[in-house]
């Protein structure tokens, strides 16, 4: 019987150099798995593989040395334990995320919640080529948002309650962008310099600084055979619904204008950055483009 290697690859089974052996990619959303899922993965790796797993560069897990004749048994054993195969090929891949504000003191958004929502909405969607989402919780940028086809970086839009401010100067010292100063005995924020890091909010001893979570979006980043930094077209957005509008627009542009085996960034460049910018703004909201230069 002929083996449909393309179908196997699309289902997460990648051919190894060893004949009739595959490295099975698992679905991991936002880098999180339960200990029960790890137990299942470990048991499968011992029984059907060589007793070890591989951690990929994008928070994934692969089980090498799965034999062709064992594939269906392996899938059933994993699925019975709540573990599912990942995907390869021209479609939306597993969503990566840092730990975000649930765990990290620097976090500005709930990265895992957003990663789950993105995965539920887009995972496995067919496209001209692979498409990667990455969610990072703050300006420390552990997930390197700009290197993803659609990268999302969390931030805080800040304001100051002057009645609670004691003008201690801590906010001035922690601001790396020199956006905060004390003028005429009052704290002032230069919003043209502010990069939404939220350090002033997190360090203020009287909670005079107030931070509202925002999502900063980057389109068309890639890192590999081609290296390109994602383009920031929209102003930071404050709700997930707008994030999804932007993602819907990006994927519909790719569907409409992308060529088979062409990465998203190449499609943007071929069609023109201005055309892409206009497309995204029209689909999302013209107000979100104010003062955005679309840095490339």
N, C-alpha and C positions, 0 to 999 in steps of 0.2 A: 504494500500500500504506500502511495506517495505521501510524503510528509509535507504539510503546509507550514513551512517555516515562517512565512510572513504572518500567518494567523497566530502562531505561537509567540512571535516577537511582540505583536500588538497586545497579547495577553500577559506580557511580562516575562516570557521565557526566552532568554538570549543564548544563542549558540556559543558553545565553548570551542576551543581548539581540539578538545577531545571528542571523538566521534560519538554522536547520539547522547551528548551530555549538555545540560543547560544550567545557566545561572538564573535562578528565579528571583525576579524583583518583586518586592512586597509593597503594598500601599501603606504609606505612613504620612499622616496629615500633620503638618506643623511640628514634626520631630517628636511626637508623643505616642507612646505605646504603654499599655498597662503591663504590670508584672505577669498577669495571667497570659497575656498575648506573648510575652517573651518566653514563658514556659512552653507554649505550643510551638513556637518557632524553634526553640532549642531541641525539642523532642523530634521534630521533623528533620532538622539538620543532622541529628544523630542517626535516625533510622534510614533516611533516604539520601543524605549527602555525605560529606566527609567529616561531619562533627564540628563544623565551624560556620560562622556567618561573616559576611563582608558589609561594612558600613560605607555607604557611598558618600560622595562629596556633597550631595544634596539631601542629607538627613534620611536617606533610604537604607533599607536592608535588603541584601541579596543572599540567597542560599545557593552556593555553587554545587556542582556535581549531581544535579537531579537527572536521573536517567529518563530517556524518552518514554520507556514503558511504564514509568512510575508517575508520570505527570498527573493523570486524573486522580490517583490515590493521594498524591501530595496536595492537590487543590482541595479535595474533600476534607483531609485531615486538618488543614489550615482553616478552612471556612467553618468547620464544626467548632473551632476554637476562637472564632471571631477575627480571623486574620485573612486578608484578601490579597490577591495578586495585584501588582501594579501594572503599568502600561509602558509601552515604548511607541516609537513611530510618530506619525504626523498628527498629534493631538495634544490637548492640555495635559500636562504632566502633574505629578504630585506637588502639592503646595508646600513650600518651606516657610518656617517662621522661627523667630527667636522666642524666648520665654515671656517677653512683654511685661506689662505692669502687674500681672498676677504674681510674679516672682522677682523681677529685676527692679531695684530701686530707681534706675534710670528710665524705666519704661513709661511711655506716655499713652499707649493704647493697649487694648486686650488683643494681642496678636493671634493667640490660638483660636479665640472665638471667630475672628475674622477669617483665619485660614480655613476653619471648618466650613464657614458659610461659602467661601470661594470654591472650595472643593465640591460641596454639595451642588453648587450651581454650574460649575464648568468642567470638573474632572472628566477626562476622556472625550471631550468634544473634538470632533474631527476638524482639522485645519490643514492648510497647505504644508506645514511643517510643524515640528514640536514647538510648544509654547509653554513658558515657565513663569509662574507667579512666585514672588518672594515677598514676605512681610517682615519688616524689621521695626522694633518698638521705639527707637529713639535715634538721635543724631550720632550715637556711637556706631550705628549702621553695621551691626554684626552680620546681618544677612546680605549686606551689599546690594541694597535695593536697586541701584542704578545698573546692575549687571543682569537684571531679569527682563524678559520681554515686557512684563508689567510689574514693576516694583512699587511697593507701598511702604512708606516710612512714617512712623508716628511722630507727632510733635505736640507742643502745647502753644496755643495762642494766648498771650498773657495780657493782663490788665492789672492796674494797681488800685487798691483801696487806700487812698491817702490818709484816711482817718485812723487806720491801723498801723501805718508806717511810722517807725521810730527813727528812720534815717540812720541806721547803724552802718550802712555801706557794704553789708555782706553781698547783696545782689550785684553791686558794682564789681566786687572782687571776683565773683564766680563767673561773670559773663565773659566768655572767650571772644565774643564778637564786638566788644566795646559798645554794645547797644544800650546799656544802662548807665545812667549818670545821675548825679545829684546837682541840680541847678536851682539857685535861689531857695535853698533849704527844702527842695522837693525832688523826689525821685522821678526821673523822666526816662521813657523808653523810646529809642529811635527805631521805629518799626521797619525802616528800610534796611537796617543792619541785622535785625533779629532773625535768627535761623530756627526758631521754634524749639530749641533744645529743652527749655523748661527748667534749666538749672536755677534760675532766680526763684521760681515757684517752690522748688524742692528744698532750697536752702534758707528761705525767709523764716526767721525765728518767730514772727508774729502773724504769719499767714496773710500778710498784706498783699502779696502777689497771688493772683487768681489765674488758673490755667484751664483752658478748654481744649480738649483733645481735637486734633486735626489729623488728616491723612494727606500726605504729600505723594503725588503719583509721578512715576517715571515710565516713559514708553519707549520700547525698542532697544533696551539694553541687551548686550550679549557678551559672553566670555567663553572663548574656546578657539576654534579656527579663525573666528572673526571677533575682534574686541571693539566694543562700542559702548559709550555711556548713554544711558537712557535719557530721553528728552523730557524736560519738565514743561508742560504746556499750560496746565491749569493752576490757578491759585490753590493753596491747601483747602481741602473740603472738610466739612464738619460732620458728615453723616455717612453711614454705610450705603444708604440708598444711592447717593451720588457716586460713590466709589463703584457701585455695580453699573450705574449708567455709563460711566467712563469705560469700564471693562467691556460692557456690551458693545459700545461704540468701537473700541479697539479691535475686538474680535470680528465685528461685522465688516470693518474696513479690511482686515486681513482676508476674510472670506471673499470679499468682493474683488479685491485688487491683487491679492497674493498669488504667486505662481507655484505649482507643485515643487516641493523640495527647496523653496526659497524661504529663508528666515524672515521673520516679521520686520526686522530692521532693514533688510534689503528691499522689502516691499515699500516701506516708508520712503527710503532714499530714491528708489526708482520712480515712484509716483510724485515725490516732492514733499518736503517737510511742511510747506505752506498749505498744500492740499490736505495733508493729514491733520494739521492743526485746525483748519477750518471745519473739517469733518467732525473732529472730536468736540469742538466748541458748539457746533450746531446741534449735536446729539445730546450734549450735556447741559450747558447753560452759558450763554454769552457773558454773563456777569463774572464767571469764574476765570475769564481770560484777562481781566483787567491788569495792566502793567506787567504781563508775563511776556518775556522775550523769547521763550522757547529755547533756552540754552542748549547747545548741542555739544 
